Amino acid sequence: MSEENLYTFENPEYRHTYWHSCSHIMAQAVKRLWPEVKLAIGPAIDEGWYYDLYAPFAFTPEHLDQIEAEMRKICKEKLKIERFELPRDEALKFMADEPFKVELINDLPEGEVISFYKQGEFTDLCAGPHLDSTGRVKGNALKLTACNAAYWRGDSSRETLQRIYGVAFPKKEELDEYLTKRAEALKRDHNKLGRELEFFTTVDVIGQGLPVLLPKGARVVQLLQRWIEDLEQKKGYLLTKTPLMAKSDLYKISGHWDHYLDGMFVLGDPTDETKECFALRPMTCPFQYQVFLNRQRSYRDLPMRLGETSTLFRNEDSGEMHGLIRVRQFTISEGHLILRPDQLEEEFKGCLELAKYCLGTLGLLEDCTFRFSQWDPSNPNNKYEGTAEQWDEAQRVMGQILDDLGVEYTVGIDEAAFYGPKLDIQYHNVFGKEDTLVTIQIDMLLAQRFGMYYIDENGEKALPYIIHRTSMGCYERTLAYLIEKYAGALPCWMCPEQVRVLPVTDRALEYAKGIEARLTEMGFRATTDSRGEKIGRKIRDAQMEKVPYMVVVGDRDMENVTVSPRHRSGTDLGAMSFDDFAAMLRDEVETKAIK
């Protein structure tokens, strides 16, 4: 990066430093207005910053306006931002009135540098870095965007805090552009639009992160599931159906009990060894391995491709829940390939090609990025199984495969699974938050844990490699991204309702129902709007509900035995025969066209 761009928003490090300084300006403004508020943490994030605060009242939009006004004053004051360090004892005394800061200091390892940043009368515990002055921030180009609840350290048993989000830019025009894009994103937000269109809902007495798919959402997921299962069958996958829970013994063999227990829903007391303890499954791999282990396998049996539509359960933090994207129960197109080492590259390529085909057909691939998720060598005994030599070999092999396939990727350190590196296909929601949509993982460790030997061509016992993969990922998350991608107007082939027949008058109602029946018999999803509303209202309602085609039928259609279809975009396709319309619809559905 050129010297002149080091201190611009083109430099991610500068952008992060700018937003981090804004979080301190916001905290200073809050403390000026309400000194009784206690500070928690305030990091920069992908788009702006947030600060967690403990207040004896709920922040309202009016409060946020007051904070913004005070932040602008602080920017105009051009306060110098200075860093200093204190020994642990002095640091604890200095922060004695801030209980969350005291906890953070006490949790720092012995010998750790304890640093602070001071601007005017305000000082915060912080590792930095920061700008050199509050005057660097343009007060007319900042905005507080939201306030949500958050648990201290993501622990639902701890204090409930209020998290205020903000964003800022060097120029007001850039802020205006961002806010315009954000407003458009809000219109596409699946958490809002998906509820309005009745794809899903949530219910307090059921629980957070446990959405209820309504008939529309359930139908889309069913269509996707049938498509994936049929596609995988053509690719040589063997279908399995395994239990939703297992005894702790299974997870102890796989290593999940040691490495993933906090993320599991446990049924029973894991400390009482006199009673059986079960857990809902957070993954399917140890269950599917039992298919391989059902009898002795030969090298001729490999590769064995096992696929399952798996319902999984993960105890996500409450603060992480978001619509259908981050949930506690979800369904995934999960699969495990058990193979010989010489088959690894070809099978990995097949998994990647299948995933790219699926995402491409859905129209999501063009917005995806690829991440080579690797282990962190400095933390081998806490999160990861295996030796440094095994990890180096696994990552060397996977890196070579990715390079051979010409995959452009970034590297994510400490993002690997505990048993091996992986390729994560990443996607951003409308607000820019990144999540993993599809993952393909190489596992050289778990086969030995389960004794998954096969007999090789020399008659010797050998350990296979395993690929953990999804072809489309989580159905709920994919549905969320589809709603956002198409603003609710899903491609016709996956729409829960493809055609709505609209009789102009009651005289045409029987004719309309006959058209609906013929379409249904042909396998299309069609309904008839038999309400006594005017045709304009029926058309408008169908368009608002994102139905791809409206078939308007009146006296002339009955007389000429025709239909008059309209597309949800507003295009009137004119009168045509039923057979011509059905053929047009059939072509669009069978080719999975995206219009």
C-alpha positions in Angstrom: 0.0 0.0 0.0 1.3 3.4 -0.9 2.4 5.9 1.8 -0.5 8.3 1.0 -3.0 5.5 1.6 -1.7 4.4 5.0 -3.9 7.0 6.8 -7.1 6.6 4.7 -10.0 4.2 4.9 -8.5 2.2 2.1 -6.2 0.8 4.7 -8.1 -1.7 6.9 -5.8 -1.1 9.9 -6.4 2.7 9.8 -10.1 2.1 9.4 -10.1 -0.2 12.4 -8.1 2.4 14.5 -10.5 5.2 13.4 -13.6 3.2 14.6 -11.8 2.1 17.7 -11.2 5.7 18.6 -14.8 6.5 17.9 -15.9 3.8 20.4 -13.9 5.7 23.1 -15.4 9.0 22.0 -18.9 7.4 22.4 -18.0 6.0 25.8 -16.7 9.5 26.9 -19.9 11.1 25.7 -22.0 8.5 27.7 -20.0 9.1 30.9 -20.4 12.9 30.5 -24.1 12.6 30.2 -24.7 9.8 32.7 -21.7 9.3 35.0 -23.4 6.4 36.8 -23.2 4.2 33.6 -20.5 1.5 33.8 -18.2 0.6 30.9 -17.7 -2.9 29.6 -15.9 -3.3 26.3 -15.9 -1.3 23.0 -14.2 -2.8 20.0 -14.1 -1.9 16.4 -16.0 -4.4 14.2 -16.3 -5.1 10.4 -18.6 -2.0 10.0 -18.0 0.6 12.7 -17.9 -0.2 16.4 -20.0 -1.0 19.4 -19.7 -0.4 23.2 -21.3 -2.5 25.9 -22.6 -0.5 28.8 -24.3 -1.2 32.1 -27.0 1.4 32.7 -29.9 1.7 35.3 -32.2 2.7 32.4 -32.8 1.6 28.8 -31.3 3.6 26.0 -33.9 5.0 23.7 -33.5 6.7 20.2 -33.6 10.0 22.1 -30.7 9.0 24.3 -28.7 8.0 21.1 -29.4 11.5 19.7 -28.0 13.1 22.9 -24.9 10.8 22.7 -24.3 11.8 19.1 -24.5 15.5 19.9 -22.0 15.1 22.7 -19.7 13.1 20.5 -19.6 15.9 18.0 -18.6 18.3 20.8 -15.7 16.0 21.8 -14.5 15.8 18.2 -14.5 19.7 18.1 -12.6 19.8 21.3 -9.7 18.1 19.6 -8.6 16.3 22.7 -5.1 14.7 22.6 -5.3 10.9 22.9 -2.4 9.6 25.1 -1.3 6.1 26.0 0.2 5.1 29.4 0.8 1.9 31.4 0.3 1.0 35.0 1.3 -1.9 37.3 -1.5 -4.3 38.1 -2.1 -2.9 41.7 -2.3 0.7 40.5 -4.4 -0.3 37.5 -7.0 -2.0 39.8 -7.1 1.1 42.0 -7.5 3.4 39.0 -10.4 1.4 37.7 -12.0 0.7 41.1 -15.3 2.3 40.1 -15.6 0.2 36.9 -16.3 -3.4 37.9 -16.2 -4.8 34.4 -12.7 -3.3 33.8 -11.6 -4.6 37.2 -12.6 -8.1 36.1 -10.7 -7.7 32.8 -7.6 -6.6 34.6 -7.8 -9.5 37.0 -8.1 -12.0 34.1 -4.9 -10.7 32.4 -1.9 -13.1 32.8 0.9 -12.2 35.1 3.4 -9.9 33.4 0.9 -8.7 30.8 1.3 -5.0 29.9 -1.7 -3.1 31.3 -2.3 0.0 29.1 -4.7 2.9 29.1 -5.7 5.6 26.7 -6.6 9.1 28.0 -8.5 11.9 26.2 -9.5 14.9 28.3 -11.2 13.8 31.5 -11.9 10.3 30.1 -9.5 7.3 30.4 -10.2 3.7 29.4 -8.5 0.4 29.8 -7.4 -0.5 26.3 -4.6 -2.2 24.3 -5.1 0.3 21.4 -4.2 1.5 18.9 -5.9 4.8 18.6 -5.7 8.1 16.7 -3.7 10.9 18.2 -6.6 13.3 18.7 -10.4 13.3 18.8 -10.2 16.0 16.2 -9.3 13.4 13.6 -12.9 12.2 13.7 -15.4 14.2 11.7 -18.3 14.8 14.0 -20.7 15.4 11.1 -19.9 12.0 9.6 -20.8 9.7 12.5 -24.0 7.9 13.3 -25.2 5.6 16.1 -27.2 2.9 14.3 -28.7 0.6 16.9 -28.9 -0.5 20.5 -29.4 -4.2 21.5 -29.1 -6.3 24.6 -25.9 -8.3 25.2 -24.7 -10.6 28.0 -21.4 -9.8 29.6 -18.8 -12.0 28.0 -21.7 -13.7 26.1 -22.7 -15.6 29.2 -26.5 -15.7 29.8 -25.9 -16.2 33.5 -24.1 -12.8 33.7 -25.2 -9.2 33.6 -27.4 -8.0 30.8 -25.7 -5.0 29.1 -26.8 -2.6 26.4 -24.7 -2.6 23.2 -24.7 0.6 21.2 -23.5 0.4 17.6 -22.1 3.2 15.6 -20.3 4.0 12.3 -18.3 6.9 11.1 -16.4 8.0 7.9 -13.9 10.7 7.0 -16.6 12.5 4.9 -20.3 13.1 5.4 -21.0 12.1 1.8 -19.5 8.6 2.6 -21.8 8.4 5.7 -24.8 9.3 3.6 -24.0 6.7 1.0 -23.5 4.1 3.8 -26.9 5.0 5.4 -28.6 4.8 2.0 -27.2 1.3 1.5 -28.1 0.3 5.0 -31.7 1.4 4.4 -31.8 -0.8 1.4 -30.3 -3.6 3.4 -33.1 -3.2 6.0 -35.7 -3.7 3.3 -33.9 -7.0 2.4 -33.2 -8.2 5.9 -34.5 -11.7 6.1 -35.3 -11.3 9.8 -37.8 -8.6 8.8 -38.8 -9.6 5.3 -39.0 -13.4 6.1 -41.5 -12.7 8.9 -43.6 -10.3 6.8 -43.8 -12.8 3.9 -44.5 -15.6 6.5 -41.6 -17.8 5.9 -40.8 -18.2 9.6 -41.6 -16.9 13.1 -40.1 -17.2 16.5 -42.0 -17.7 19.8 -40.8 -16.7 23.2 -42.1 -19.9 25.0 -40.2 -22.1 22.5 -36.9 -20.3 22.9 -34.3 -18.1 21.2 -32.6 -19.5 18.2 -35.4 -22.0 17.6 -37.4 -20.6 14.7 -40.7 -22.1 13.5 -40.8 -22.5 9.7 -44.2 -21.6 8.5 -45.7 -23.4 5.5 -43.9 -21.2 2.9 -40.5 -21.6 4.6 -41.0 -25.3 5.2 -41.9 -25.8 1.5 -38.8 -24.0 0.3 -36.6 -26.1 2.6 -38.3 -29.3 1.4 -37.7 -28.4 -2.2 -34.1 -27.7 -1.6 -33.7 -30.9 0.5 -35.2 -33.1 -2.2 -33.0 -31.4 -4.9 -29.8 -32.0 -2.8 -30.6 -35.6 -1.9 -31.4 -36.5 -5.5 -28.3 -34.7 -6.7 -26.1 -36.5 -4.2 -27.5 -39.8 -5.1 -26.5 -39.2 -8.7 -23.0 -38.4 -7.4 -22.7 -41.8 -5.7 -23.6 -40.8 -2.1 -25.2 -43.4 0.1 -28.1 -42.1 2.2 -28.0 -42.6 6.0 -30.3 -41.7 8.8 -28.8 -41.6 12.2 -30.0 -40.7 15.8 -30.3 -37.2 17.0 -28.6 -38.0 20.3 -26.0 -40.3 21.7 -24.4 -41.3 25.0 -21.4 -39.2 26.1 -19.2 -42.3 25.3 -19.5 -41.6 21.5 -18.5 -37.9 21.8 -15.6 -38.9 24.1 -14.2 -41.2 21.4 -14.6 -38.5 18.7 -13.0 -35.8 20.9 -16.1 -33.6 20.8 -16.6 -34.1 24.6 -13.2 -32.6 25.3 -13.2 -29.9 22.6 -16.9 -28.9 22.1 -18.8 -29.7 25.3 -19.7 -26.0 25.9 -21.4 -26.0 22.5 -23.6 -29.1 23.2 -26.9 -29.6 24.8 -26.3 -32.3 27.5 -29.1 -34.4 28.8 -28.1 -35.6 32.3 -25.3 -34.8 34.7 -21.9 -35.2 32.9 -20.1 -35.5 36.3 -22.2 -38.4 37.6 -20.5 -41.5 36.3 -23.1 -43.8 37.8 -25.8 -42.8 35.3 -25.9 -42.6 31.5 -25.4 -39.2 30.1 -26.7 -38.2 26.6 -26.2 -35.2 24.4 -28.0 -33.9 21.3 -25.6 -34.1 18.4 -23.8 -31.0 17.2 -22.5 -32.9 14.2 -23.1 -36.2 12.4 -19.6 -37.5 11.7 -19.3 -40.0 14.7 -22.7 -41.4 13.8 -22.0 -41.9 10.1 -18.7 -43.6 10.9 -20.7 -46.5 12.3 -21.9 -47.2 8.8 -18.3 -47.8 7.7 -17.6 -49.8 10.9 -20.7 -52.1 10.4 -18.4 -54.6 8.7 -14.8 -55.0 7.5 -14.0 -52.9 4.5 -11.6 -53.4 1.6 -9.8 -50.8 -0.4 -12.2 -51.7 -3.2 -15.1 -50.3 -1.1 -13.5 -46.8 -1.1 -14.3 -44.1 -1.6 -17.5 -44.5 0.5 -19.6 -41.3 0.2 -22.1 -41.0 3.0 -24.8 -38.2 2.9 -27.5 -37.3 5.3 -30.0 -34.5 5.8 -28.9 -33.9 9.4 -30.7 -32.0 12.2 -28.1 -30.6 14.5 -28.1 -28.8 17.9 -25.6 -26.2 19.0 -25.7 -24.1 22.2 -24.9 -20.8 20.6 -24.7 -17.7 22.8 -27.9 -15.7 23.1 -26.2 -12.6 21.8 -25.2 -14.4 18.6 -28.8 -15.4 17.6 -30.0 -13.8 14.4 -33.1 -14.9 12.5 -32.4 -18.0 10.5 -28.7 -17.3 10.1 -27.6 -18.2 13.6 -29.8 -20.7 15.4 -29.6 -23.5 18.0 -31.3 -26.2 15.9 -30.7 -26.4 12.2 -30.7 -28.8 9.3 -27.6 -29.4 7.1 -26.7 -31.2 3.9 -24.0 -33.1 5.7 -21.7 -35.8 4.3 -18.5 -37.7 5.0 -16.3 -39.3 2.4 -14.1 -42.2 3.6 -11.3 -42.8 1.2 -7.8 -43.9 0.4 -5.0 -41.3 0.5 -4.5 -41.6 -3.2 -8.2 -40.6 -3.7 -8.0 -37.4 -1.6 -7.4 -34.8 -4.3 -10.0 -36.2 -6.7 -12.7 -36.5 -4.0 -11.9 -33.1 -2.6 -12.3 -31.7 -6.1 -15.6 -33.4 -6.5 -16.9 -31.9 -3.2 -15.8 -28.5 -4.2 -17.4 -28.8 -7.7 -20.7 -30.0 -6.1 -20.7 -27.1 -3.7 -20.0 -24.6 -6.4 -22.7 -26.1 -8.6 -25.3 -25.9 -5.8 -24.4 -22.3 -4.8 -24.2 -21.3 -8.5 -27.7 -22.7 -9.2 -29.1 -20.8 -6.2 -27.4 -17.6 -7.5 -25.3 -17.2 -4.4 -21.8 -18.3 -5.7 -21.0 -14.9 -7.2 -21.0 -13.3 -3.8 -19.0 -16.0 -2.0 -15.3 -15.9 -0.9 -13.0 -18.8 0.1 -11.0 -19.2 3.3 -8.3 -21.8 4.0 -8.9 -22.3 7.7 -5.8 -23.5 9.5 -4.8 -24.3 13.1 -3.0 -22.0 15.5 0.4 -23.7 16.4 0.6 -21.7 19.6 -2.6 -23.3 21.0 -2.3 -27.0 20.1 -3.3 -28.7 23.4 -6.4 -26.7 24.1 -8.3 -26.7 20.9 -6.6 -29.1 18.5 -5.9 -32.8 18.3 -2.8 -34.3 16.8 0.9 -33.4 16.5 2.5 -30.4 14.7 3.8 -32.9 12.1 0.3 -34.2 11.4 -1.1 -30.7 11.0 1.8 -29.5 8.8 1.2 -32.5 6.6 -2.6 -32.0 6.5 -2.3 -28.3 5.7 0.5 -29.0 3.1 -1.8 -31.5 1.3 -4.8 -29.3 1.4 -2.8 -26.2 0.3 -1.5 -28.2 -2.7 -5.0 -29.3 -3.6 -6.4 -25.8 -3.5 -3.5 -24.5 -5.6 -3.9 -27.3 -8.1 -7.6 -26.4 -8.4 -6.8 -22.7 -8.8 -8.9 -21.7 -5.8 -8.3 -18.1 -4.7 -8.5 -18.0 -0.9 -7.5 -16.1 2.2 -6.0 -17.8 5.2 -7.8 -18.0 8.5 -5.5 -18.8 11.5 -7.2 -20.6 14.4 -10.3 -21.2 12.3 -9.7 -25.0 11.7 -11.7 -27.8 13.2 -10.0 -29.5 16.1 -9.2 -32.5 13.9 -8.1 -30.8 10.6 -7.9 -27.9 8.2 -10.8 -26.9 6.1 -12.0 -24.8 3.1 -14.8 -22.5 4.2 -17.0 -20.9 1.6 -18.0 -17.6 3.2 -21.0 -15.3 2.5 -22.0 -11.9 3.8 -25.6 -11.0 4.9 -27.1 -7.7 3.8 -25.4 -5.9 6.7 -22.0 -7.2 5.8 -21.7 -9.8 8.6 -19.8 -12.9 7.4 -20.8 -16.5 8.1 -19.7 -19.8 6.7 -22.2 -21.2 4.2 -20.3 -24.4 3.1 -17.3 -26.2 4.5 -15.0 -28.9 3.2 -12.7 -30.4 5.8 -9.7 -32.8 5.6 -9.5 -35.1 8.6 -6.4 -37.3 9.1 -7.0 -38.0 12.8 -10.5 -39.3 13.7 -10.3 -42.6 11.8 -7.7 -43.8 14.2 -9.8 -42.8 17.2 -12.6 -45.0 15.9 -10.5 -47.9 14.6 -11.7 -47.3 11.1 -9.3 -49.6 9.3 -9.6 -51.0 5.8 -7.7 -53.8 4.1 -5.4 -52.4 1.5 -4.2 -54.1 -1.8 -1.4 -55.8 0.1 -3.8 -57.3 2.6 -2.6 -54.9 5.4 -4.7 -52.8 7.7 -4.7 -49.1 6.7 -6.3 -46.0 8.0 -8.4 -43.9 5.6 -8.6 -40.2 5.2 -12.0 -38.6 5.8 -13.5 -35.5 4.1 -16.2 -33.7 6.1 -18.3 -31.6 3.8 -21.6 -30.0 3.0 -23.0 -29.5 -0.5 -25.2 -26.5 0.2 -24.7 -26.0 4.0 -27.4 -25.2 6.5 -30.9 -25.1 5.0 -32.2 -22.4 7.4 -29.1 -20.1 6.7 -29.4 -20.7 3.0 -33.1 -19.7 3.1 -32.2 -16.5 4.9 -29.6 -15.6 2.3 -32.0 -16.4 -0.5 -34.6 -14.1 1.0 -32.0 -11.3 1.2 -30.5 -12.0 -2.2 -33.9 -11.8 -4.0 -35.7 -9.5 -1.6 -38.2 -12.3 -1.1 -38.8 -12.8 -4.8 -37.3 -16.3 -5.0 -36.6 -18.0 -8.3 -39.8 -19.7 -9.6 -38.5 -23.2 -9.2 -38.2 -22.9 -5.5 -41.2 -20.6 -4.8 -43.7 -22.1 -2.3 -46.4 -20.7 -4.6 -45.6 -20.4 -8.3 -48.9 -19.4 -9.9 -51.9 -17.6 -8.5 -55.0 -17.7 -10.7 -57.1 -14.5 -10.5 -60.7 -14.6 -11.8 -61.9 -11.2 -12.8 -65.5 -11.9 -11.8 -67.4 -14.7 -10.1 -68.4 -16.0 -13.5 -64.7 -16.9 -14.2 -64.2 -18.7 -10.8 -65.0 -22.2 -12.0 -62.8 -21.7 -15.0 -60.0 -20.4 -12.7 -60.3 -23.4 -10.5 -60.0 -25.7 -13.5 -56.7 -24.0 -14.5 -55.5 -24.4 -10.9 -56.4 -28.1 -11.0 -54.6 -28.7 -14.3 -51.4 -26.9 -13.1 -51.4 -28.8 -9.8 -51.8 -32.1 -11.7 -48.7 -31.2 -13.7 -46.7 -30.7 -10.5 -46.8 -26.9 -10.2 -47.8 -25.1 -7.0 -50.9 -23.1 -7.8 -53.7 -21.5 -6.0 -56.9 -19.5 -6.9 -57.8 -16.2 -5.3 -61.5 -16.6 -5.0 -62.1 -13.4 -2.9 -64.7 -11.0 -4.0 -62.0 -8.3 -4.4 -61.4 -6.2 -7.5 -58.8 -7.6 -9.9 -56.4 -4.7 -9.2 -56.3 -5.6 -5.5 -55.8 -9.3 -6.3 -52.9 -8.4 -8.6 -51.3 -6.1 -6.1 -51.6 -8.6 -3.2 -50.0 -11.3 -5.3 -47.1 -9.0 -6.3 -46.6 -8.0 -2.6 -46.4 -11.7 -1.7 -43.8 -12.2 -4.5 -45.8 -14.8 -6.4 -43.9 -15.3 -9.7 -47.0 -15.6 -12.0 -50.5 -14.3 -11.9 -52.9 -15.8 -14.4 -55.8 -13.4 -14.9 -58.9 -15.0 -16.4 -62.1 -13.2 -17.5 -65.0 -13.6 -19.9 -62.8 -13.3 -23.0 -60.4 -16.0 -21.7 -63.3 -18.3 -21.1 -64.7 -17.6 -24.6 -61.3 -18.1 -26.3 -60.1 -20.9 -23.9 -57.0 -18.8 -23.1 -55.1 -17.5 -20.0 -53.6 -14.0 -19.5 -50.5 -14.4 -17.3 -48.6 -11.5 -15.7 -45.1 -11.7 -14.2 -44.6 -10.3 -10.6 -42.3 -7.7 -12.1 -45.4 -6.1 -13.7 -44.9 -7.4 -17.2 -48.2 -8.4 -18.9 -47.4 -11.5 -21.1 -50.7 -11.2 -23.0 -53.3 -13.9 -23.8 -52.0 -17.4 -24.7 -53.1 -21.0 -24.6 -52.9 -22.9 -21.4 -50.4 -25.3 -23.0 -48.1 -22.5 -24.1 -48.1 -21.0 -20.6 -47.5 -24.4 -19.0 -44.6 -25.1 -21.4 -43.1 -21.7 -20.6 -43.4 -22.4 -16.9 -42.1 -26.0 -17.2 -38.9 -24.7 -19.0 -38.3 -22.1 -16.3 -38.7 -24.6 -13.5 -36.7 -27.5 -15.0 -33.8 -25.2 -15.9 -33.9 -23.6 -12.5 -33.7 -20.3 -14.2 -33.0 -17.1 -12.2 -35.0 -14.2 -13.5 
